[in-house]
Amino acid sequence: MAAVATCGSVAASTGSAVATASKSNVTSFQRRGPRASGTNDSGPRLVSIAGTRPSVRNGQLLVSTGLPALDQLLGGGLAVGTVLLIEEDKYNIYSPLLFKYFLAEGTVNGHTLLVASAKEDPANILQELPAPLLDDKCKKEFDEGVYNHKTPESNIKMRIAWRYQLLPKMEQIGPVSSSRFGHYYDASKRMPQELIEASNWHGFFLPEKISSTVKVEPCSLTPGYTKLLQFIQNIIYEEGFDGSNPQKKQRNILRIGIQNLGSPLWGDDICCAENGGNSHSLTKFLYVLRGLLRTSLSACIITMPTHLIQNKAIIARVTTLSDIVVGLESFIGSERETNPLYKDYHGLIHIRQIPRLNNLICDESDVKDLAFKLKRKLFTIECITKLRSYDLRSQRYFLSRHLQRKFSVKKNPYFKEPHTLKKIY
């Protein structure tokens, strides 16, 4: 009887709840969420990490490369656990800038940095990181030059709603909130020293990590690659980026930046000879590195002088072992520097490979006509497909004018006008 009474009371309470819901014109099916007391019984949720967002395509965790235009070309950002390979331009002018954008984005979002180089001290690289812009309005002012300091103050006030004019002005200290995904940076200024000192970073400078007395074993990696792999592995496992100790500290992202990989400074001879003794050392390094990244909360960017590699088969293997490949082609010293089509740009950017995760092959970008230009403060990427038709018309016009000047004869005294192509033919 007690059980029947209990069931009856439950049924009565359920019926009263339904009646109440019907009276208030609200459905009885409600979304499960946190209680009023603040406790959450909806089960475990994905822990959000600053400076990350899930991909709309496959839910993969993404981080920004520091260049929003490049993020859009890569499908929303750089996936965690992948390798981004930057093919350096001929004179290595623009690739270091993309390298620093990647590190600056990690500094603003509080990510841990690992900077490896055989040419420059990582501490000096961090001192040259670009300064973040405060908001998108500043970016638009710097990029398009729409701001005019001679604008009357009355016109500036007209752009602001009247109810906000009497409010006190607030100064924003520091960069924008790290909750944003992707920031803009001012290449003409350096990042504040306070942000660099507050960041957590690890440096790997090859001349300090390796001595000249190291014995090289046959059929193994070069000493520089071996030391770098050990250094990366220790940071991943000791600081919990592999997920082994998630309860000790808050989840974070490890951003790995390797500069001039494959150059002779790393002890590799692929840039010096077509069939060197260490022809497989670089590919072995990338193979092991991808294994470390796939099982950790880390993302890696590598700059490589592929134009110096003698053996093209090595370039194909390096491309296969990388998840994303972006090539920079500078106009300095080339015929395109005087081409009227590219007069407003400094080079071309080639998206050679886009990752298709959990598959054996990668995708290729549909956009082929991309150019970049470095303004006084910003590095921008634009599509030049729309200018192709205009350029073809202009080239045809200049060609026709050139032919007219070349094949036209001198002025005939019996005619008032000089001969043209129509009169000749």
Secondary structure, DSSP 8 states (H G I E B T S, - for coil): -HHHHHHHHHHHHHHHHHHHHHHTT--S-------TTS---S-------TTEEE-TTT--EEE--S-HHHHHHTTSSEETT-EEEEE--TTSSSHHHHHHHHHHHHHHHT-EEEEEESSS-HHHHHHT-EEE-SSHHHHHHHHH----TTS-HHHHHHTS-GGGTTS------SSS-TTSS---EEEEEE--HHHHHHS-EEEEEHHHH--TT----TTS--HHHHHHHHHHHHHHHHTTTTSSSTTTS----EEEEE-STTSGGGT--TTT-TT-TTTTHHHHHHHHHHHHHHTSSEEEEEEE-GGG-S-HHHHHHHHHH-SEEEEEEE-TTSGGGG-GGGTT-SEEEEEEEB--TTSSS-B--S---EEEEE-SS-EEEEE-THHHHHHHHHHHHHHHHHHHHHH-----TTSSS---HHHH-
